[in-house]
Amino acid sequence: MALSNPSVFLYGPGKARIEDTPEPKITDPTDAIVRVKFVGVCGSDVHFWNHGGLNGKFVSESQPLVMGHECSGVVYAVGSSVNHLKPGDNVAVEPGQPCRSCDRCKEGLYNLCPEMKFAACPPDTPGCLTKFVKIPADFCYKLPPGVSLQEGVLAEPIAVAAHAVRMIGLRPGQNLVIFGAGTIGLVCGAVARIFGAKKIVSVDLLDHKLEFAKGFSKSRTFKPDLTASPEENAARLIRENELGLGADAVIEATGAETSVITAIHVLRPGGHCVQTGLGKPVINFPILAMSEKELHMHGAFRYNQGDFKVAMDAIEAGNFPFKSLISNIFEFEQATDAWEATRQGRGIKNMIRGYGYRDPARISHL
């Protein structure tokens, strides 16, 4: 029997299977139903695949969850109050549903809404690895002509980058160091260029990622010496890249303790650091260096008002080869292969094709 809404459920570490779910229906005049065409694989997906959850929120045999939150698709149906979309429109999906009425939402900080329902977040908010997904229509962004559905998936990680760059208040002519040359680190470099960064240094341990960063955002690169201390690596980075007293700003996109410590020592007095990478919940931290240099430390969580618009504008402008980030596209039935490839570091941005969708212009397939 044909499935009405096939979905990829995660039941625990290394345990996933495809099962049917009810096809969503329009229940609010502001709803939109999207037929999913592509879903990106994020580092959080790998955490779920490896450990069954993240930050104390876990799936289980009794409470499995549909995975995926980076999503693009085609509008299938809209509610009676929706005027900016129609069936057949290609869209990027912002995968969270805030309450819209709490103080944080009213301030535009809806990423901090205590009632936020974010895709693929336990215990009970399903993700986008499904045939059809229902989302508030104002969280669907129509793709401009010439922007592909694959590029539409990238709007979500670019919005994360936009949020980070905006948080540090990057100004034209300033210098930025980015720790981590994965998807988030790379698109942070692109967004920083848009905001006028003068000099960008990408830091990573893998040569092929550093080489990609050179071409993608015209970054300088730095490979830490694993036998050196964070202070020694920071001093060498500053010296080799002629950063004077240090970088104006840092985006830390790895979550690794050593990287975080190095980032603090790389900053000039009065500099700004935003933490986008997630690692161990508790780490050693050079609080004396932070205080003596009067550094501005920012946590960053997803994105909020205006960040998706920055992302969509960046994609539409066409000044950066965002599509080159896409390494492999897996079939829907091979979602676990996509997670495993990402876990093993194969590719930059791996994607999963929507159920029943066959794209004649497919990029590649492992």
N, C-alpha and C positions, 0 to 999 in steps of 0.2 A: 504494500500500500504506500502511495506517495506521501511524503511528509509535508505538512502544511507550512511549518516554520522551523526547519532544521537549525539546531543550535549546538555549539561546542561547549560542553560542560566540563569544568574541572572538579574532581572529587577529592583531590589530595595531591601530594607530591608525586609527579609522574603518572597520575591517573586522570585520563580524560576520555570522553566519548561523545559521539554525536547522538542527540536525542531530539524529539519533537517538542515544541512548545506551541501554545495557542497563537494564532496569527493576531497581532495587535489590532485594535479597533479605535476609531476616532471617538473619544469620550468628552473632549473639550473643544470648543470652537477654535482654540489657538493651537491645536495639535497638528503635527505632521507625521506621516508614516513614510519611512525611507526604505527602499530596497537596497541593502548593503552591497556595494561592489568591491571595495577594498578595505582591509583592516591592517594597520601597521602593528608591528611587534615592538613593544617597549621594554625597557629594562625591568619594569615592575612585573610584566608578564613572565619574565624569566624567574624572578623571585617567587612568583606564585607556582610556576612549574617545578622549581627546585624544592620549595619549602611548604607549598600549600597556602601561602599567604604572605602578608607583609604588615609590619608595625602592629602586631598583636591581633590582626584580623585574618581569620583563616577559614577556608572552605573545609567541608567534611563529607563523608558518605551520606550523612543525613541532611546536610545543607550544601549541596553543590552549587556552582555558580557559572553562568555564561560569561566567558572571558572576552577581552578586547575593548579598547576605548578610543583608539585612533581610527577614524572611520570616514569614508566618503561613500556616496551612493546616489541613487536617482529617486526623486520624490514620487511616491506611489499614490498618496492621498493627502488631502489637507482639510482642516476644519473650516467651518463656514466664515470665520473671521479672518482667515489668512488671505492677504492680498498680494504679498510680495513673492509668493511661490505658487507654482502650479505643477500638476503631475507631469513628469518628464524632465524637470529641471535637475541638473547635476549640482550636488551640494557637498560641502564639507560640514561635518557635524561636530559641534561643541558638546562633549559628552557628559555634562553635569546639569542637574536640575535643582537650583537653590529654591528656598522658600519664597523669596522676593519680599518678605515683610519684616524681617528682623533688622536690627540696627546695622549689622554688617552689610546686609544686602542693600539697604537704603544708602549706605556710604559708597556703594560700588564695589565693596570688598566681598563679593558673593562667594569667592573661593573659601572664605572663612565662615560661611554660614553653618551653624551647628546642625541644620536639617538638610544639608546638601546630600543629594542622591547622585553619586558619581558612578558612571558605568563601570561594571566589574568590580565593585567594592562590596565586600562581605558586610553584613550577612545576606542581604537580599536584593541588591540592586544589580540587575543583569547587564551584561555588556553587549557589544556590537557584533560578536561572532555568531551571527544569526541571519536568517534570510531577510526578515523585516524588523525594523526597530522604530519605536514611537518616541518622539522627542518634541519639546516645545518648538514651534516653527521659528521663533526668533533666535533659536540656537542652531538653526540651519543657515549656512552661508552659501548663497548661489555662486557657483564658479563662473568666472568671466569666460567669454569665448577664448579659445586657445589654451586654457588651463585644463589639464587632464584630470581624470578622477584619481590617478596615482598621486599627482601633485596635491590634490585636495586633501589626501590623508596627512600630508606633511604640515598642513595648517596647524594641527594640534601641537606637535613639538616646536614649531616656530613660535607659536603663542607662548609656550613656556619660556623660550629665549627672549621674546619681547618683554615678558613680565620681569625677567631677571635684569635686562639692560635698563628698563625703565626704573627699577627699584634702586639701582646704584646712581641714577641721575647722570648718566654718561653725557658729557658735553663734547662738541666738536673740538678736535685737536688733542684730546686726552689719550693716554696709553692704557691698554687693557691686557691683562694676562688671563688666559682661560686654561684651567686645569681639566684635562680630559678632552680627547678629540673623537668622541663618539658622536652620535646624532645631535644631542643637545649642545655639546661643546662646539660643534661645527656650525650649527645654525645660530648660536650665540655670536660667533664671529661675523656671520653675514649681517645679522641685525645690528651689531655694533658698528659695522661699516656704514649702514644706512643712517645711524645716529651720529656719524662723523668721527669715529675713532681714528686716530692718526697712526698708531702703531699697535698691532695685535700680536701677542706671542701665544702660540698653542703649545701646551705641555702634555706629553703622553709618553708611555714606555714603549709603544709599538711604532716601528719605523714606517709601516705602510699607512698608518693613520696620520702621522705627521706629514708624510709626503702628500696625502690627499688634502690636508688642511692648507698646505702651501698654495695649491692650485685653486681651491674652493673659495677661500676668503682672503687670499694673498697674505697669509699670516707668516710671521717668522715662527720658528719652531725651537723647542727645547726638550731634550731627553734627559731626565734626571739620572744621576749616578746612584745606583742602589747601595753602593758602599759608603756614600757620603751622608752627612747629617742634613736635616731639613734646612738648617741655617747655611750650611756650605752650598747646597744646591740653590738656595735663594740668592746668595751672594754671586754665584756664577751666572745665574740667569740675568740678574740686574747688570752685571758687568758686560756680558756678551751682547746684550741688547741695548746697551747705553741708555738705561732708564734712570740715571742720576741717583736720586735718593730712594727710588723705587717706583712701582707702578701706581698710577692714579686709581686704578680699580682692578679688582679680581673677580672672576666668576669661577667658583669651585664646583665642577660638574662631575666629580668622581665619588665623593663621600668617603674616600680613603683617608685614614687618620694622618698618615705622613704627608699626604697632599694638602690637607687642611692646614697643618702646621707650617708647611713651606709657604703656603699662600699668605699667611699672616706676616711672615718675614719678608716676603716680596713687596709688600705694600709700602708706599711712602707714608710719612706722618700725615694723619688726616685722611688717609685713603679709605676707599669703600670696598667691602667684600660681600658678595651675595652667595649663599650656599644653596645650590640647586641639587647637588648630588646627595643621595641617601646611602648611608653605610651603617656602621654599628650605631645603636641608639645612644651609647655613651663613649666618649673618646677623651684622651688627654688633650689639653688645650693650652697654648701659651698665653695665658691671661695677662701676664706682666707685659709682654711685648704689645699686646692689644691696648692696654691701658696707657703705657708710656708713649705710644705713638698716637693715642686718641683716635683709634680706628673706628669706623662705622660698620658694624656687622649686621647683616640682614639675613633672616631666613626667607626662603621663597617656597611657595606652595602653589603649584599649578599656574593659574592665570586668573585675571578678573577683567573688569570693565575696560574695553578698548584694546586688549591684547590680541584678540582674534582678528580685529580689524587691521592692526599692524601686520599680522601674519598674512592676511589675504592681500593687502596692498603690496607686501614684499614679493609674494608669488606672482601677482599680476604684472609688476614692474619688469620682471624678467632680467634683472641685473645679476642674478646669481643662479648657477645651474643646479637648482634644488633637486631636479629629477635625477641628477647624477648620484644622489645619496642612495637611491633605490638599488639594492644589490641583487635581490632574488624575489620572485613572486611564486608562492606555493599555492596549490589548490586547497580549497576549503577542507577537504578530507585529510589533508596533510598538515593541519595546524600544529600538531605536536612536533613535526619535523622543523617547522619554522621557528618554534620556541627553542628547539634543541640547537639549530644552527646559530641562533643568536647567542645562546649560552656558550657555545664554543668559539664565539668571536668571528664567525664566518659572515662577512658582509657588514655594511654600515646600517642600512635600514632594510630589513626583510619585511615582506608584506604577504598577506593571505587574501586570495581571491574570494569574493562573495559566493555563496552557495548557488550552483547552477549557472554561474557567469563564466563565459568563455570569451576572452578578449583576443581578437585576431592580432592586435598589436602588442602582444605580451612581450615583456622585456627579457626575462630569462626564467629558467626553472631548474632547480637542483635535481 
